[in-house]
Amino acid sequence: MARVKFRHDNGKFYSREQDYGERRRIREGRKDDGSYKGLNKMLLLIIIAMLIIFVGGTALALAKNGGEFSTKYRKSDPSPKQVVSSSLKSKQSVSAYTELGQIRAVTKSAGDQGGVLLVVSPWFSYPSSDIQLYEELAQKERQAKSLIIGYFSSYTKEQLLGMGEQKVKDGIRDKINEQLVMGQISSVYFDDYMFFE
């Protein structure tokens, strides 16, 4: 409330207390009858309902897939550091050869469809005491990349998915070991293994 002075038609000044908020509501045709309170309650109920639908839908989807997000997503391989540190606990310690980087290959065509682009980031484990094998892997890096690209180009996407990732890794390991003279790699791992259509 504020005290306001105003002039009347006869020229005299009068003063009275006036509620500016009430005057504005009257001028704009609004009443303070609690209509905003009802609107606020309605909006709050809508937000709560949306939250319940979102959380319930997520829980239902996870329960339907047995707690997994989807079977389309692969479980990632352990990092080179994890493999090396876990091998130190066993009798056969290994090192990781991670110099190949990311390789792009195109799979074999399936009928009238062309091949599918595949991006893979392989790395190998080998006995840590075998320095000559590391040097041979470094010298034959291009050949290893070529073998991997050739391996993937000899199968369709459906064949690769049907074989499973472990069988693909074993096939690549065997192909590379055929070309090595100084030793053998133990395992093949994939940081990335993605098909792009």
Secondary structure, DSSP 8 states (H G I E B T S, - for coil): -EEEEEE-TTS-EEEEEE-HHHHHHHHHT---SSHHHHHHHHHHHHHHHHHHHHHHHHHHHHHHTTT-S-TTS------HHHHHHHHTTSSS-EEEE-TT--EEEE---BTTB---EEEEEEEEEEETT-HHHHHHHHHTHHHHHHHHHHHHHTS-HHHHHHH-HHHHHHHHHHHHHHH-SS----EEEEEEEEEE-
